């Protein structure tokens, strides 16, 4: 009896999580001119409106460039730091780990204010540079956590074998460690990209006037009222953030079974 | 230089870029706003450096700020409890199900990847005057006119719970999944009912995960800026909204510094208490 109850409860929790998202997708195909219930039919007109909206397309480009740059910088910094933490005995390891994950523990508003005021003091005002610096700082801890977890599971032996066969530490890193670490590097980079792409609080503090990312663009559109265009944009983002990784994983899996079988 | 010395230097070379970034872009700026909070805003031109207590006096004694701080903590606390009540049973189900645990977990984590602002605004589609719920109630003939259900404290808490639930589920799942199920079997073979076994064995062992999830939910809820703007009414401002007002709208940076530091101090105390009793390792486990 108890187990059934828990199962029903869990299904309700899943519904709570997915129902609002499903409604966004449903309404984005709504033919009704106000984009609200009752639905009068299915149509893709809102996606056309979206495609022809210059502001949103510009915001998309900004978000993608910012996300890619953030992902590259964060992943490089994160991989190097994780190597040091996992592969060497260093004094004050706990303190260093706490420092490196500190950006998660500091509320984002506080981080945003501190960085804005300090860089402004250094004569770096609201700019793309400030945005990038901020995004790197709060994505770095996530990259480090992901990469570290993976690095721990790579056996030291393989690296030592390479070293004993005469490879230099550099050669060992590029020929052995990095290929083994690739899934974690990719996951860390994807994580950093997603967090950056999705960020709004810090971005609102740091962005210069005239530059919008996708979330800040949606935010400013929401001030008027919820338009069906926003639902269409939401659908596009849901497909991008959920669909692509799932398809990627499915392809990787089918390739793996083919080569394995 | 000897090989040992070079060996000892290597990790620091690897750590330098990350530590420099954190130092220059987080630690130094935090120290800087501590200094800045004692400066004074000038009516025109640059702020006056010095050691003035005015901003702190305003921050700590103005009942307006105090009430919003207390309200923010209240909303964060209710959200955390809601996440625990919804998330614990779900995490328990996933951890103990005989089916494909990972698929169930990934499914519940999916919304985590979907844009925060889209998920927040999605509630307008459900609860708005022309939203799904009102349309359904009118169609059923239960009401004649749509009811305004949005833009109050409850919808803010609802939005936050929807946003933060995955953090709770993931943390609780990690700790439940690490518990040896033989322990529950042992308890039942010693005559405990399943419910007793759960209360006396499983629940206590999973408390670290619950605490880690709770801390994350609380800290993230208390620092939120967007949810009250989108789903709250004019009187539902939370503390981060005050900070935004001071910094971006009024350009009163010294006061904004003091306000942000107060928020940091209040939430920092919580993190320290947590760290004292449970350590950061548990938190890292749930995030990784």
Boltz contact constraints between the chains, C-beta under 6 A:
constraints:
  - contact:
      token1: [A, 6]
      token2: [B, 89]
      max_distance: 6.0
  - contact:
      token1: [A, 6]
      token2: [B, 93]
      max_distance: 6.0
  - contact:
      token1: [A, 9]
      token2: [B, 89]
      max_distance: 6.0
  - contact:
      token1: [A, 10]
      token2: [B, 90]
      max_distance: 6.0
  - contact:
      token1: [A, 10]
      token2: [B, 93]
      max_distance: 6.0
  - contact:
      token1: [A, 13]
      token2: [B, 86]
      max_distance: 6.0
  - contact:
      token1: [A, 13]
      token2: [B, 90]
      max_distance: 6.0
  - contact:
      token1: [A, 17]
      token2: [B, 111]
      max_distance: 6.0
  - contact:
      token1: [A, 20]
      token2: [B, 122]
      max_distance: 6.0
  - contact:
      token1: [A, 20]
      token2: [B, 123]
      max_distance: 6.0
  - contact:
      token1: [A, 20]
      token2: [B, 126]
      max_distance: 6.0
  - contact:
      token1: [A, 23]
      token2: [B, 125]
      max_distance: 6.0
  - contact:
      token1: [A, 23]
      token2: [B, 132]
      max_distance: 6.0
  - contact:
      token1: [A, 24]
      token2: [B, 122]
      max_distance: 6.0
  - contact:
      token1: [A, 27]
      token2: [B, 125]
      max_distance: 6.0
  - contact:
      token1: [A, 36]
      token2: [B, 130]
      max_distance: 6.0
  - contact:
      token1: [A, 37]
      token2: [B, 132]
      max_distance: 6.0
  - contact:
      token1: [A, 37]
      token2: [B, 135]
      max_distance: 6.0
  - contact:
      token1: [A, 38]
      token2: [B, 135]
      max_distance: 6.0
  - contact:
      token1: [A, 77]
      token2: [B, 17]
      max_distance: 6.0
  - contact:
      token1: [A, 77]
      token2: [B, 18]
      max_distance: 6.0
  - contact:
      token1: [A, 80]
      token2: [B, 14]
      max_distance: 6.0
  - contact:
      token1: [A, 81]
      token2: [B, 15]
      max_distance: 6.0
  - contact:
      token1: [A, 81]
      token2: [B, 18]
      max_distance: 6.0
  - contact:
      token1: [A, 83]
      token2: [B, 14]
      max_distance: 6.0
  - contact:
      token1: [A, 84]
      token2: [B, 11]
      max_distance: 6.0
  - contact:
      token1: [A, 84]
      token2: [B, 14]
      max_distance: 6.0
  - contact:
      token1: [A, 84]
      token2: [B, 15]
      max_distance: 6.0
  - contact:
      token1: [A, 88]
      token2: [B, 11]
      max_distance: 6.0
  - contact:
      token1: [A, 90]
      token2: [B, 11]
      max_distance: 6.0
  - contact:
      token1: [A, 99]
      token2: [B, 22]
      max_distance: 6.0
  - contact:
      token1: [A, 103]
      token2: [B, 26]
      max_distance: 6.0
  - contact:
      token1: [A, 105]
      token2: [B, 271]
      max_distance: 6.0
  - contact:
      token1: [A, 107]
      token2: [B, 223]
      max_distance: 6.0
  - contact:
      token1: [A, 107]
      token2: [B, 263]
      max_distance: 6.0
  - contact:
      token1: [A, 107]
      token2: [B, 267]
      max_distance: 6.0
  - contact:
      token1: [A, 108]
      token2: [B, 223]
      max_distance: 6.0
  - contact:
      token1: [A, 109]
      token2: [B, 223]
      max_distance: 6.0
  - contact:
      token1: [A, 109]
      token2: [B, 225]
      max_distance: 6.0
  - contact:
      token1: [A, 109]
      token2: [B, 240]
      max_distance: 6.0
  - contact:
      token1: [A, 109]
      token2: [B, 243]
      max_distance: 6.0
  - contact:
      token1: [A, 110]
      token2: [B, 260]
      max_distance: 6.0
  - contact:
      token1: [A, 110]
      token2: [B, 263]
      max_distance: 6.0
  - contact:
      token1: [A, 110]
      token2: [B, 264]
      max_distance: 6.0
  - contact:
      token1: [A, 113]
      token2: [B, 247]
      max_distance: 6.0
  - contact:
      token1: [A, 113]
      token2: [B, 256]
      max_distance: 6.0
  - contact:
      token1: [A, 113]
      token2: [B, 260]
      max_distance: 6.0
  - contact:
      token1: [A, 114]
      token2: [B, 29]
      max_distance: 6.0
  - contact:
      token1: [A, 114]
      token2: [B, 30]
      max_distance: 6.0
  - contact:
      token1: [A, 114]
      token2: [B, 33]
      max_distance: 6.0
  - contact:
      token1: [A, 115]
      token2: [B, 25]
      max_distance: 6.0
  - contact:
      token1: [A, 115]
      token2: [B, 29]
      max_distance: 6.0
  - contact:
      token1: [A, 117]
      token2: [B, 33]
      max_distance: 6.0
  - contact:
      token1: [A, 117]
      token2: [B, 36]
      max_distance: 6.0
  - contact:
      token1: [A, 117]
      token2: [B, 253]
      max_distance: 6.0
  - contact:
      token1: [A, 118]
      token2: [B, 29]
      max_distance: 6.0
  - contact:
      token1: [A, 118]
      token2: [B, 32]
      max_distance: 6.0
  - contact:
      token1: [A, 133]
      token2: [B, 25]
      max_distance: 6.0
  - contact:
      token1: [A, 137]
      token2: [B, 25]
      max_distance: 6.0
  - contact:
      token1: [A, 137]
      token2: [B, 26]
      max_distance: 6.0
  - contact:
      token1: [A, 145]
      token2: [B, 284]
      max_distance: 6.0
  - contact:
      token1: [A, 145]
      token2: [B, 287]
      max_distance: 6.0
  - contact:
      token1: [A, 145]
      token2: [B, 288]
      max_distance: 6.0
  - contact:
      token1: [A, 149]
      token2: [B, 288]
      max_distance: 6.0
  - contact:
      token1: [A, 198]
      token2: [B, 115]
      max_distance: 6.0
  - contact:
      token1: [A, 198]
      token2: [B, 116]
      max_distance: 6.0
  - contact:
      token1: [A, 200]
      token2: [B, 117]
      max_distance: 6.0
  - contact:
      token1: [A, 200]
      token2: [B, 226]
      max_distance: 6.0
  - contact:
      token1: [A, 201]
      token2: [B, 225]
      max_distance: 6.0
  - contact:
      token1: [A, 215]
      token2: [B, 117]
      max_distance: 6.0
  - contact:
      token1: [A, 218]
      token2: [B, 117]
      max_distance: 6.0
  - contact:
      token1: [A, 222]
      token2: [B, 121]
      max_distance: 6.0
  - contact:
      token1: [A, 226]
      token2: [B, 124]
      max_distance: 6.0
  - contact:
      token1: [A, 234]
      token2: [B, 118]
      max_distance: 6.0
  - contact:
      token1: [A, 237]
      token2: [B, 115]
      max_distance: 6.0
  - contact:
      token1: [A, 237]
      token2: [B, 118]
      max_distance: 6.0
  - contact:
      token1: [A, 238]
      token2: [B, 114]
      max_distance: 6.0
  - contact:
      token1: [A, 241]
      token2: [B, 113]
      max_distance: 6.0
  - contact:
      token1: [A, 241]
      token2: [B, 114]
      max_distance: 6.0
  - contact:
      token1: [A, 242]
      token2: [B, 110]
      max_distance: 6.0
  - contact:
      token1: [A, 242]
      token2: [B, 113]
      max_distance: 6.0
